[in-house]
Amino acid sequence: MSNRSINLTDSLYDYLLSVSLREPEILKELRARTAQLSAARMQISPEQGQFMHWLASLIGARRTLEVGVFTGYSSLITALALPGDGRIVACDISAEYTDIAREFWQRAGVAERIDLQLRPALETLQQLLDNGEANSYDFAFIDADKENYIGYYEAVLQLLRRGGVLLVDNVLWSGRVIDPAVNDSSTVALREFNLKLHSDQRVAISLLPVGDGLTLVRKL
């Protein structure tokens, strides 16, 4: 028994993966390709990806959103959880990184499920709202520039249906959110975002110490 989350040592983390991770070979290969990049730290952890897949499957997600694609691991594992007519609107601004994503989506046979929008995500989300798509998405993931998290959150919340689920990444920010000596724009934005969600009565929330901190949001 324990009254707080366990501290994962490297050995215990390796054990966790060894007894729980069921990662398809295509996703292993994508992680290995991403690990060669200078920005590899932006890759989500494999157990977080597996949890996202499990959750999207659990709620029967069909229409989904992703803000921040990078090399496509999260969008690929989400796409694999969707039915044949499932779709992801994926927002990013980097052709360099998403070219890798496109390659692996194609190889996995899910490219037709992913609508990649290469422009500022707020523009894409606003267009979806202007097109009358409010309250029509089942599942969403935000993992992009932290300064715009509140803007992304507000737009995505409008697009989610009642009972829809949103996952927000990096909310613990390697502990920098509690360090008073750290006041860069990303850290300050995350502090403001976390406080906003804590008091937002439109949603139910749960912040999990998974990866770099993952907040689960359910629209009420």
Secondary structure, DSSP 8 states (H G I E B T S, - for coil): --SS-----HHHHHHHHHHH----HHHHHHHHHHTTSTTGGGS--HHHHHHHHHHHHHTT--EEEEE--TTSHHHHHHHTTS-TT-EEEEEES-HHHHHHHHHHHHHHT-GGGEEEEES-HHHHHHHHHHTT-TT-EEEEEE-S-GGGHHHHHHHHHHHEEEEEEEEEE-SSGGGGGG-TT---HHHHHHHHHHHHHHH-TTEEEEEE-STT-EEEEEE-
